Every structure is written in structure tokens, then in C-alpha cells.
Amino acid sequence: MKHVLRVVNALAAVVIVVALVVLLRATFTPAGEVPTIGGYGILRTLTGSMEPAIPVHSLVVVVQQTDPAELQVGDTITFEATEGALDGALNTHRIVQIDEGPAGPVFHTKGDANAVEDAQTVSADHVIGRVVFVSSGLGVIVSLLTNPLLFFPLIVVPLAVLLVLEIRKMVKSAREVAQAEEQAALAQAVEIIKRQREKQAVQQEAGEQPVDAACGSDDGPPAGEHGETDEVSESDSLEKK
């Protein structure tokens, strides 16, 4: 169960970090430019002209600096519109026809949900890139996260909670390591003291044996020496008499 919770926490952290990176990249990208991460542009559809292939508010990932010569009929591209009120805005439609112009290929585009083609063709220099990934779920998440009222509870609070939990785990691990080191040091000190006492006991036993032998020699001279002394004393007494 603990391993499952760890995996869930790790996945949640990854999702939050990715969403935060995408949000920050999109927020700090100048107006009129496509926010990019690792060479991929990230956009979000605002209309349903490409439904059902690309639902409204979907997250669209496009490859930037796509070679226009590699584009084919049926590819979905993001381009700068040049017609009417949409002039300069980014649009994402499907290529339905390709003509060869003096400056390169010219693309006819159309939204899947639209009845007619776009009024203006797209020249190669207005192509941003080819769409390679679409996710309606991530688009909804990004839409929610771009709301300032939801950014704090959905991003800041979870990150703060994860940070506090990780700090608590680190502190707990540090305490456990410190306790283990103290116990190991204490056991080593006890072992050293025990060995020293055993060594002292052995030295004391080895030093007591010659002391006992010396004490035994102080009890008096050997029996033979006593007898010779007594005989000499008796003979001296007889000569004096």
C-alpha cells in the first residue's frame, strides 16, 4: 500500500510540475508568439471549427519550423491567418489542397466542422507547424489552471503540501540515521570497555602468580639450611665449653 501511495504521489507531482511549466511558459510568452517547450509549440483551441478531431478547448501540440515541402493533404497545420478580423491570429485547420506558387507551396485549408474552405490560402511563410498531438483532457486542465482563482488551490497548495511532506520525510530519515549512528557508537564503546576490562583482568592474574611465590619464600629458609645452621651453632657452643 505504501508503494502505491508513493507512485500516486510521484505521478501527481509530475502532472503538477508539467502543468506549472506549461502555464508559466504560456504566461510569459509575448503576445503573438507561440509558447514552446523543447522545440514543440503548445496551443489551445478556442473554437470548434475542427471538431470532432479537435474539440474546443483542446490542448494542441505543434512542431515548429516544419518544412512546408514535407506537408501533405490531410495534415492539420497551425498558421497565421491573413483574412479580415482574423488577420495575424493563429488558426488550426486541415490542408485540403496544395498549389505551387512562385515563393513555394500554397495551402488551401478548411476546418473539419466548416462547410466551406477558408477564404484565404496559406503561404509557406505563414505556416507555424504541423499538429502532432491533441488532448482535450489536458486542454481542460490548462483552461482551469489559467484561472487565477484556481491556480492557487490547484497548484500552489498541492506543491506546498508535497514540499512539507518531503521535508518531514527527510527530517525523519535524518533522525533515524542519527539514532542508528548513536546506537552503533554506543555498542562500539561498550565493546571497547569490555575488551579493556578483560585485558586488565588477564594482566592482573598474570601479575599475582610471581607475587605469591615471593611471599612463600619469605616464610623461612629451607629445611636443610635450618639444620646446618643449628649444627654450626651447637658445635660452636661445644668448642667454647
C-alpha atoms as one frame of an Amber mdcrd trajectory, in Angstrom:
protein
   0.000   0.000   0.000   2.840   2.386   0.799   4.412   1.737  -2.600   1.094
   2.511  -4.333   0.775   5.790  -2.448   4.337   6.696  -3.360   3.640   6.037
  -7.041   0.440   8.088  -6.899   2.243  10.949  -5.181   5.048  10.819  -7.730
   2.611  10.881 -10.666   0.656  13.734  -9.094   3.869  15.685  -8.596   4.889
  15.109 -12.230   1.488  16.245 -13.518   1.559  19.346 -11.345   5.095  20.254
 -12.369   4.333  19.756 -16.083   1.161  21.809 -15.808   3.054  24.519 -13.968
   5.809  24.619 -16.592   3.270  24.808 -19.418   1.306  27.516 -17.631   4.364
  29.619 -16.867   5.679  29.211 -20.416   2.364  30.278 -21.873   2.035  33.164
 -19.414   5.455  34.679 -20.085   5.404  34.204 -23.867   4.968  37.583 -25.610
   1.667  38.197 -27.368   1.592  36.935 -30.942   4.233  34.256 -30.334   3.739
  30.541 -29.807   4.946  29.224 -26.429   7.421  26.414 -26.993   8.939  23.679
 -24.808  11.711  21.523 -26.224  11.031  22.682 -29.780   7.281  21.983 -29.617
   4.718  24.748 -29.720   1.789  24.495 -27.305  -1.593  25.966 -28.160  -5.183
  25.662 -27.000  -8.133  25.727 -29.390 -10.832  28.299 -28.662 -13.390  27.311
 -31.276 -14.964  24.097 -32.538 -14.078  24.507 -36.233 -12.035  21.289 -36.121
 -14.489  19.122 -34.203 -14.701  16.212 -33.705 -10.985  15.701 -34.425 -10.017
  18.623 -32.180 -12.708  19.511 -29.615 -12.952  23.067 -28.387 -10.502  23.985
 -25.579  -8.248  21.075 -26.506  -4.517  21.262 -25.947  -2.738  21.191 -29.308
   0.972  20.485 -29.694   2.573  21.510 -32.986   6.061  21.084 -34.375   7.656
  24.410 -35.139   9.801  25.167 -38.180   8.151  22.435 -40.216   9.458  22.255
 -43.760   6.438  23.283 -45.892   7.634  20.929 -48.641   7.000  17.979 -46.293
   3.361  18.893 -45.648   0.693  16.828 -47.387  -3.022  16.990 -47.989  -4.777
  15.795 -44.838  -2.211  17.269 -42.420  -3.517  19.636 -39.787  -1.431  22.789
 -39.519  -1.330  25.878 -37.369  -0.822  29.076 -39.328  -1.154  32.834 -39.154
  -4.441  33.921 -40.631  -4.415  36.785 -43.111  -8.129  37.391 -43.613 -10.330
  40.129 -42.181 -10.729  40.270 -38.425  -8.504  37.193 -38.000  -5.507  38.878
 -39.596  -2.428  37.918 -37.569  -4.301  35.449 -35.347  -3.333  31.785 -35.126
  -5.634  29.268 -36.738  -5.557  25.458 -36.892  -7.184  23.794 -39.900  -6.642
  20.846 -42.223  -4.902  21.030 -45.594  -7.337  20.118 -48.400  -5.270  21.201
 -51.396  -1.695  22.248 -52.195  -0.713  24.543 -55.064   2.738  25.505 -56.199
   3.376  29.226 -56.035   6.345  31.362 -57.016   7.557  31.533 -53.398   6.796
  27.924 -52.521   3.757  25.791 -51.808   0.395  27.443 -51.156  -2.070  25.599
 -48.900  -5.858  25.523 -49.064  -7.236  24.858 -45.585 -10.600  24.023 -44.091
 -11.991  23.327 -40.667 -13.462  19.829 -40.350 -16.678  21.291 -38.940 -16.890
  24.066 -41.539 -18.929  23.707 -44.693 -16.525  25.595 -46.955 -12.814  26.172
 -47.307 -11.077  29.145 -45.743 -11.388  32.255 -47.897  -7.643  32.918 -47.889
  -4.922  30.474 -48.832  -1.880  29.987 -46.593   1.584  30.704 -47.934   4.591
  28.726 -46.688   5.975  31.624 -44.661   2.768  31.831 -42.595   2.854  28.166
 -41.511   3.721  27.724 -37.806   3.860  23.953 -37.787   2.100  20.628 -38.166
  -0.146  19.324 -35.399   1.259  16.123 -33.881  -0.684  15.768 -30.640  -4.138
  16.733 -29.371  -5.590  16.242 -25.880  -8.978  17.542 -24.809  -8.342  16.496
 -21.194  -5.093  18.424 -20.886  -6.785  21.350 -22.579  -9.443  21.438 -19.868
  -6.766  21.240 -17.168  -4.815  24.104 -18.708  -8.016  26.127 -19.013  -8.707
  25.618 -15.331  -5.161  26.426 -14.316  -5.170  29.672 -16.261  -7.931  30.854
 -13.958  -6.248  32.845 -11.145  -8.913  31.704  -8.680  -7.980  28.058  -9.325
  -4.239  28.467  -9.784  -3.514  28.873  -6.059  -5.581  25.946  -4.700  -4.713
  23.588  -7.565  -1.015  24.372  -7.959   0.430  26.300  -5.044  -1.307  24.393
  -2.240  -0.527  20.860  -3.578   3.095  21.817  -4.215   3.365  23.273  -0.708
   1.863  20.094   0.791   4.237  17.884  -1.195   7.164  20.055  -0.141   6.193
  19.830   3.542   5.755  16.054   3.309   9.139  15.643   1.654  10.794  17.824
   4.301   9.171  15.735   7.055  10.408  12.547   5.400  13.918  13.968   5.137
  13.910  15.060   8.801  12.597  11.661   9.904  15.215   9.847   7.846  17.950
  12.084   9.259  16.805  11.344  12.810  16.724   7.605  12.146  20.223   7.724
  10.701  21.460   9.757  13.680  19.895   7.310  16.145  21.391   4.350  14.318
  24.816   6.002  14.374  24.494   6.756  18.105  23.492   3.174  18.869  26.363
   1.839  16.790  28.820   4.183  18.520  27.470   3.208  21.947  27.727  -0.508
  21.159  31.284   0.001  19.927  32.218   1.916  23.090  30.733  -0.817  25.284
  32.652  -3.447  23.361  35.902  -1.489  23.744  35.367  -1.094  27.503  34.567
  -4.789  27.818  37.753  -5.760  25.992  39.821  -3.389  28.138  38.427  -4.900
  31.339  39.076  -8.415  30.090  42.634  -7.425  29.222  43.159  -5.848  32.647
  41.801  -8.972  34.340  44.207 -11.171  32.411  47.135  -8.877  33.276  46.222
  -8.903  36.990  46.019 -12.690  37.066  49.383 -12.952  35.315  50.956 -10.484
  37.820  49.625 -12.191  41.014  51.428 -15.534  40.447  55.071 -14.281  40.971
  53.937 -12.240  43.951  52.550 -15.400  45.670  55.811 -17.276  45.008  57.873
 -14.476  46.573  55.646 -14.432  49.635  56.070 -18.188  50.035  59.915 -17.804
  50.120  59.677 -15.299  52.968  58.243 -17.945  55.350  61.777 -19.064  56.231
  64.807 -20.850  54.808  64.553 -24.370  53.548  64.663 -27.191  55.975  68.223
 -28.107  55.048  69.548 -24.653  55.683  67.887 -24.583  59.126  69.573 -27.861
  60.067  73.033 -26.709  59.005  72.693 -23.531  60.981  71.613 -25.366  64.067
  74.541 -27.811  63.824  77.063 -24.993  63.407  75.661 -23.244  66.430  75.859
 -26.408  68.543  79.475 -27.117  67.543  80.461 -23.578  68.325  78.969 -23.957
  71.761  80.862 -27.183  72.486  84.207 -25.660  71.444  83.629 -22.707  73.699
  82.929 -25.026  76.605
